[in-house]
Amino acid sequence: MVWNVTASSFFFFFYFFIFLFFDLQVVNGIEIYSMKIDSKVTSRFAHNVITSRAVNRGNVPKEVFFDVELPKTAFITNFSMTIDGVTYPGTIKEKEVAKKQYEKAVSKGQTAGLVKASGRKTEKFTVSVNIAAASKVTFELTYEELLKRQFGKYEMFIKVKPKQLVKDFEIEVNIFEPQGITDLEAEGTFITNDLQNVIQKTFSDKKGHISFKPTLDQQRTCANCSQSLLDGDFIVKYDVKRTTPDNLQIVNGYFVHFFAPTNLPKLPKNVIFVIDISGSMAGREIVQTREALLKILDDIKEDDFFNFILFGSEVRTWRETLIKATPENLDEARKFVQGINTEGMTNLHGGIMRGIDMLNAAHEGNLVPKRSASIIIMLTDGQPNVGISNTEDIQAHVKKAIEGKYPLYNLGFGYGVDYSFLEKMALENKGLARRIYPDSDAALQLQGFYDEVSNPMLTDVELNYPENEISDLTRNSFKHFYDGSEIVVAGRFIDNNQNSLTVDVRGEGVSMDFFDLSKVHKMSESKAFQEQEYIFGEYIERLWAYLTIEQLLEKRIAATGEEKENLTAEALDLSLKYKFVTPLTSMVVTKPEENDNQDGIADKPIEVFPNFFFFLNSHSTAPQVSYLYKAHPTWYTIDGDPHFIISVPQKDDAICFNINENPGAVLNLIKDPVTGITINGELIGDKIVNNDAKIQNTYFGKLGIANKHLDLKLTVTPEKITLQNGNEQTGFTWLDSVTLQQEGLTLIINRKKNLVLKMGSGASFVIVLHQVWKKHPLHQDFLGLYILESDKLSEQTHGLLGQFFHPIDFTILEIHPGSDPKKPDATMIVKNNELTVTRGWQKDYRTDPTHGLDVPCWFVHNNGAGLLDGVHTDYIVSSLF
């Protein structure tokens, strides 16, 4: 039995919290008798151990699931499982090496563990195991993370949801800060008046301690209830004493330098908001954007300068240059924001370049204060499709125009953005990217991000150290220092016995050319180890390794070629040396096969990228369009007779269902009233009908794609292709090689393989020809359909497939054995419906055209009843058009 624990590709995490969600799902007869979270925080570096213990009270083997939600910036360092006194530890391996071991176990149907993205700020670690009657199992997971400071506090956020009463439940947090602790708070969203007294909190000088250990009766929702009150957030906040602007700590040849000056006057800021107003922002998105901007205007200081740039198909500005935030100008700005509406397409390049040019002109013309901090904040929900739309060209133009003078912050609204492009462009320009989730609190997300960067105190901060004494230094220059935050630099001494260091810190402030802090720091190593109960190993060295790996992976995002290879190799070496599960490594837990007498669920992590890729196919051969798979791994598929598979990126999982209809039925797959695009598919069956079978095999034998705004229709069968443009009709065969471009239409036919179609400014489509042996006694040729750039379809898109282009959420509960011992059943909560689903496998032919890859998914029975809007027969239409 093998578990492969792989870090999600979502890595950069700017919220300064520790998130912990633990949820030991209960299978019939399983009692969870102990849950404990033990957290040791030393010099902001957190070492967390989660331990859960369960026993099978039943008479037959049972399956136990262990789920933990971790912050995306945390690195798992260990996982072990103990069954009946025998411990099976995890080992960290390079990803490809671990993958081979993992897939060998998966191919045998054995249990698998993984880390996957599960929420805005977290990723979920999941593992399941079958345990014999009366047997006990202990899960222990360890992870580490550097706490980051925001708004003057370090915050530890613990999500509590055990789902049942637990005899021995405890959260214990021990904090050791050499600088001394000032404030220490603990609270919970589920804490009642009775539970408030259960929280024990003490702190004195350098040590802080928090304990939460409710009894069984204290956990109950009422006197005789079996439901638990423990369902919500447990939050710990603290800060440290700051008698000087910085603090240096040295242990065993490594140092960490914390820099957070206080009581500095705030710098005036010059901020340009570059806002996407294309048609896809219509509805709730533009309403929430207006709401957020109005609240931001309330927070802008009178010494600040600002402006708004809007981009749709065209680019327009509120004012021709940056203006001061006087009360009169702010009132005018509010009127302007209230009138912002959507229009056109997405001229992202034009919008961002107008903002950069305006900011450059303001500095060159001395229109803004010399001692001020300048930033650009761009918000977009789509991908560039007007003007310069090549993302590499846009990145190059932006980098050349900014020239490192100020940071660029890119906010990606929703799931249709090319987030990797936004992130790379921001990192190249000393900023960062943030995804804004399209939920009811999107306005608060936007305002929250602005709050993080709204109070700059210093610019061009550099922390310099003697080059002949230090090696392997982490990042030591920062464009801005914001109020309530903290700069952290770590490094390694050339002489391991050195215990002092000269530090030179420089940065521009309001009332000085340079903030200059040059001093010699000395620290006795013995002092750092006086509190051994709070110390975990070589914590400064591990902090340095954590920070180094994090920054190498961040640099790797924007790197190319040999530079990227070198960054990858360095990060991998450190990950293996310090046993961190990162995007380059995996953890494998192996249980000897001779002891593994039961099959479990295998669930392999799928890397989730922000660009959606919708995939519609029908049987055996994937298209030879390899570029489709490189940047768009989120997919939807119809495969077989036909099988629908819906990728759910928020869950890093999939849902599947069948549509059982007779040959000749025409199904509406996609209908978008805004772009005018409709796609219908007609089913065909096998050559020979099996009259004894209740359900006949069917495939797509004819596809019809229409754009009513352009008066275009395309009919595709395995034999021919017909294009109707108004009253003109043109015919092709699959033996042709064609490239046709005219107003509003691009059509490319790759001989005997596929065709590519783009209508207007909407999505692009690839139709694939699947050919079988002409003398095959049963099967016949059929078609597959791929949808690219689905974000260019509107929010009103619907249809059998189109309804899932929008985010969908579901919850899996009560996993239990099904009729097939290899395919457990469960309860799915989706769209306010409670469905019985089965864990199964479907074929995905994208990367293996011959054999296909098995994709795990939750199968919804009865033609997708409860998952689809309405019933499947609602999607049967009278004809192809």
Secondary structure as GFF3:
##gff-version 3
##sequence-region A 1 881
A	DSSP	beta_strand	2	6	.	.	.	ID=ss1
A	DSSP	beta_strand	17	25	.	.	.	ID=ss2
A	DSSP	beta_strand	30	42	.	.	.	ID=ss3
A	DSSP	beta_strand	45	56	.	.	.	ID=ss4
A	DSSP	beta_strand	62	71	.	.	.	ID=ss5
A	DSSP	beta_strand	75	83	.	.	.	ID=ss6
A	DSSP	beta_strand	86	94	.	.	.	ID=ss7
A	DSSP	alpha_helix	95	107	.	.	.	ID=ss8
A	DSSP	beta_strand	114	117	.	.	.	ID=ss9
A	DSSP	beta_strand	122	131	.	.	.	ID=ss10
A	DSSP	beta_strand	136	146	.	.	.	ID=ss11
A	DSSP	beta_strand	154	160	.	.	.	ID=ss12
A	DSSP	beta_strand	168	176	.	.	.	ID=ss13
A	DSSP	beta_strand	181	188	.	.	.	ID=ss14
A	DSSP	alpha_helix	193	196	.	.	.	ID=ss15
A	DSSP	beta_strand	199	204	.	.	.	ID=ss16
A	DSSP	beta_strand	207	212	.	.	.	ID=ss17
A	DSSP	alpha_helix	216	219	.	.	.	ID=ss18
A	DSSP	beta_strand	232	240	.	.	.	ID=ss19
A	DSSP	beta_strand	246	251	.	.	.	ID=ss20
A	DSSP	beta_strand	254	259	.	.	.	ID=ss21
A	DSSP	beta_strand	269	276	.	.	.	ID=ss22
A	DSSP	three_ten_helix	279	281	.	.	.	ID=ss23
A	DSSP	alpha_helix	284	299	.	.	.	ID=ss24
A	DSSP	beta_strand	305	311	.	.	.	ID=ss25
A	DSSP	beta_strand	315	317	.	.	.	ID=ss26
A	DSSP	beta_strand	323	324	.	.	.	ID=ss27
A	DSSP	alpha_helix	327	338	.	.	.	ID=ss28
A	DSSP	alpha_helix	348	364	.	.	.	ID=ss29
A	DSSP	beta_strand	373	380	.	.	.	ID=ss30
A	DSSP	alpha_helix	391	402	.	.	.	ID=ss31
A	DSSP	beta_strand	408	413	.	.	.	ID=ss32
A	DSSP	alpha_helix	419	428	.	.	.	ID=ss33
A	DSSP	beta_strand	433	436	.	.	.	ID=ss34
A	DSSP	alpha_helix	442	453	.	.	.	ID=ss35
A	DSSP	beta_strand	456	464	.	.	.	ID=ss36
A	DSSP	beta_strand	470	471	.	.	.	ID=ss37
A	DSSP	beta_strand	477	482	.	.	.	ID=ss38
A	DSSP	beta_strand	487	493	.	.	.	ID=ss39
A	DSSP	beta_strand	500	508	.	.	.	ID=ss40
A	DSSP	beta_strand	515	522	.	.	.	ID=ss41
A	DSSP	alpha_helix	525	528	.	.	.	ID=ss42
A	DSSP	three_ten_helix	532	534	.	.	.	ID=ss43
A	DSSP	alpha_helix	539	558	.	.	.	ID=ss44
A	DSSP	alpha_helix	561	578	.	.	.	ID=ss45
A	DSSP	beta_strand	585	590	.	.	.	ID=ss46
A	DSSP	three_ten_helix	593	595	.	.	.	ID=ss47
A	DSSP	beta_strand	614	616	.	.	.	ID=ss48
A	DSSP	alpha_helix	627	631	.	.	.	ID=ss49
A	DSSP	beta_strand	636	639	.	.	.	ID=ss50
A	DSSP	beta_strand	643	648	.	.	.	ID=ss51
A	DSSP	beta_strand	653	658	.	.	.	ID=ss52
A	DSSP	beta_strand	666	672	.	.	.	ID=ss53
A	DSSP	beta_strand	677	685	.	.	.	ID=ss54
A	DSSP	beta_strand	698	707	.	.	.	ID=ss55
A	DSSP	beta_strand	712	716	.	.	.	ID=ss56
A	DSSP	beta_strand	720	725	.	.	.	ID=ss57
A	DSSP	beta_strand	728	733	.	.	.	ID=ss58
A	DSSP	beta_strand	738	742	.	.	.	ID=ss59
A	DSSP	beta_strand	745	750	.	.	.	ID=ss60
A	DSSP	beta_strand	754	759	.	.	.	ID=ss61
A	DSSP	beta_strand	764	770	.	.	.	ID=ss62
A	DSSP	beta_strand	782	788	.	.	.	ID=ss63
A	DSSP	three_ten_helix	790	792	.	.	.	ID=ss64
A	DSSP	three_ten_helix	802	805	.	.	.	ID=ss65
A	DSSP	beta_strand	810	820	.	.	.	ID=ss66
A	DSSP	beta_strand	823	830	.	.	.	ID=ss67
A	DSSP	beta_strand	833	844	.	.	.	ID=ss68
A	DSSP	beta_strand	853	860	.	.	.	ID=ss69
A	DSSP	alpha_helix	861	864	.	.	.	ID=ss70
A	DSSP	three_ten_helix	872	875	.	.	.	ID=ss71
A	DSSP	beta_strand	876	877	.	.	.	ID=ss72
###
